[in-house]
């Protein structure tokens, strides 16, 4: 059995390079947590998220989502097959990531 190929997410779209900004974001996220262990966990997670920022794939999907939603579920022109059992919103989100993946592929050509 072969190992799965890691998904190319395009890397960080908006990383926070200023350590003080990352610290401020993390402090705000952990400010009202009383348990020291939970506060530290929340701080570390929030700081890591702030430093990395969203991925380029996430950014592309967010940009594509309004267009996907405005089609009113008419995914046929986007070469997307809705999954039964999922809501329209869930299928819209999957479709937006399909568009994002196509944008990343086109970017690398």
The 8 nearest C-alpha neighbors of each residue, nearest first, counted from 0:
[[1, 2, 3, 4, 5, 6, 7, 8],
 [2, 0, 3, 4, 5, 6, 7, 8],
 [1, 3, 4, 0, 5, 6, 7, 8],
 [4, 2, 5, 1, 6, 0, 7, 8],
 [3, 5, 6, 2, 1, 7, 8, 0],
 [6, 4, 3, 7, 8, 2, 9, 1],
 [5, 7, 8, 4, 3, 9, 100, 56],
 [8, 6, 9, 5, 10, 103, 56, 100],
 [7, 9, 56, 10, 6, 54, 55, 57],
 [10, 8, 55, 7, 56, 54, 103, 11],
 [9, 11, 54, 8, 55, 12, 7, 56],
 [10, 12, 54, 53, 55, 52, 13, 14],
 [13, 11, 55, 54, 53, 14, 52, 10],
 [12, 14, 52, 11, 53, 15, 51, 54],
 [15, 13, 52, 51, 50, 11, 16, 12],
 [16, 14, 50, 17, 49, 21, 13, 52],
 [15, 17, 14, 18, 50, 21, 20, 51],
 [16, 18, 20, 19, 15, 21, 50, 22],
 [19, 17, 21, 20, 22, 16, 15, 50],
 [18, 20, 22, 21, 17, 23, 24, 16],
 [21, 19, 23, 22, 17, 18, 24, 15],
 [20, 22, 18, 24, 19, 46, 23, 49],
 [21, 23, 19, 25, 20, 24, 26, 18],
 [24, 22, 20, 26, 25, 21, 19, 27],
 [25, 23, 21, 27, 22, 26, 20, 28],
 [24, 26, 46, 45, 42, 22, 28, 27],
 [27, 25, 23, 29, 28, 24, 30, 22],
 [26, 28, 30, 24, 25, 29, 23, 31],
 [29, 27, 25, 26, 30, 24, 45, 42],
 [30, 28, 26, 38, 42, 41, 27, 32],
 [29, 31, 27, 26, 32, 28, 38, 33],
 [32, 30, 29, 33, 28, 38, 27, 26],
 [33, 31, 38, 29, 30, 34, 37, 35],
 [32, 34, 35, 31, 38, 37, 30, 36],
 [33, 35, 37, 36, 32, 38, 39, 31],
 [36, 34, 38, 37, 39, 33, 32, 40],
 [35, 37, 39, 38, 34, 40, 41, 33],
 [36, 38, 40, 34, 39, 35, 41, 32],
 [39, 37, 35, 41, 29, 32, 36, 40],
 [38, 40, 42, 36, 37, 41, 35, 43],
 [41, 39, 37, 43, 42, 38, 44, 36],
 [40, 42, 38, 44, 39, 29, 43, 45],
 [43, 41, 25, 39, 45, 29, 40, 44],
 [44, 42, 46, 40, 41, 45, 47, 39],
 [43, 45, 41, 47, 46, 42, 48, 40],
 [44, 46, 25, 48, 42, 47, 43, 41],
 [47, 45, 25, 49, 43, 48, 21, 44],
 [46, 48, 50, 44, 49, 45, 43, 51],
 [47, 49, 45, 51, 46, 50, 52, 44],
 [50, 48, 46, 52, 47, 51, 21, 15],
 [51, 49, 15, 47, 14, 48, 52, 21],
 [52, 50, 14, 48, 49, 11, 47, 53],
 [53, 51, 14, 13, 49, 50, 11, 48],
 [54, 52, 12, 11, 13, 57, 51, 55],
 [55, 53, 11, 12, 57, 56, 10, 8],
 [54, 56, 12, 9, 58, 57, 11, 10],
 [57, 55, 8, 59, 54, 58, 99, 9],
 [58, 56, 60, 54, 55, 59, 61, 53],
 [57, 59, 55, 61, 56, 60, 62, 54],
 [58, 60, 99, 62, 56, 61, 57, 55],
 [61, 59, 99, 95, 63, 96, 57, 62],
 [62, 60, 58, 64, 59, 63, 57, 95],
 [61, 63, 59, 60, 64, 58, 65, 66],
 [62, 64, 60, 95, 61, 66, 65, 59],
 [63, 65, 67, 95, 61, 66, 62, 60],
 [66, 64, 68, 67, 63, 69, 62, 61],
 [67, 65, 69, 64, 68, 63, 70, 62],
 [66, 68, 64, 65, 70, 69, 91, 63],
 [69, 67, 65, 70, 66, 71, 64, 91],
 [68, 70, 66, 71, 67, 65, 72, 64],
 [71, 69, 73, 68, 67, 72, 66, 74],
 [72, 70, 69, 73, 68, 67, 74, 87],
 [71, 73, 70, 74, 68, 87, 91, 67],
 [74, 72, 70, 71, 75, 76, 67, 77],
 [73, 75, 77, 76, 79, 72, 78, 80],
 [76, 74, 77, 78, 73, 79, 80, 72],
 [77, 75, 74, 78, 73, 79, 70, 80],
 [76, 78, 74, 75, 79, 98, 94, 73],
 [79, 77, 75, 76, 74, 80, 94, 97],
 [80, 78, 77, 74, 75, 81, 94, 97],
 [79, 81, 82, 78, 74, 75, 94, 90],
 [82, 80, 90, 79, 83, 74, 85, 94],
 [83, 81, 85, 84, 80, 90, 86, 89],
 [84, 82, 85, 81, 86, 90, 80, 87],
 [83, 85, 82, 86, 81, 87, 89, 90],
 [86, 84, 83, 89, 82, 90, 87, 88],
 [85, 87, 89, 88, 90, 84, 83, 91],
 [86, 88, 90, 89, 91, 85, 72, 81],
 [89, 87, 91, 86, 90, 92, 85, 68],
 [90, 88, 92, 86, 91, 87, 85, 93],
 [89, 91, 93, 87, 92, 88, 81, 94],
 [92, 90, 88, 94, 89, 93, 87, 95],
 [91, 93, 95, 89, 90, 94, 88, 96],
 [94, 92, 90, 96, 95, 91, 89, 97],
 [93, 95, 97, 91, 92, 96, 90, 79],
 [96, 94, 60, 92, 64, 98, 97, 63],
 [97, 95, 99, 60, 93, 98, 94, 100],
 [96, 98, 94, 100, 95, 99, 101, 93],
 [97, 99, 101, 95, 96, 100, 102, 94],
 [100, 98, 96, 60, 59, 102, 101, 97],
 [101, 99, 103, 97, 102, 98, 96, 104],
 [102, 100, 104, 98, 99, 103, 105, 97],
 [101, 103, 99, 105, 100, 104, 106, 98],
 [104, 102, 106, 100, 105, 101, 99, 107],
 [103, 105, 101, 107, 102, 106, 100, 108],
 [106, 104, 102, 108, 107, 103, 101, 100],
 [107, 105, 103, 104, 108, 102, 101, 9],
 [106, 108, 104, 105, 103, 102, 9, 101],
 [107, 105, 106, 104, 103, 102, 101, 100]]
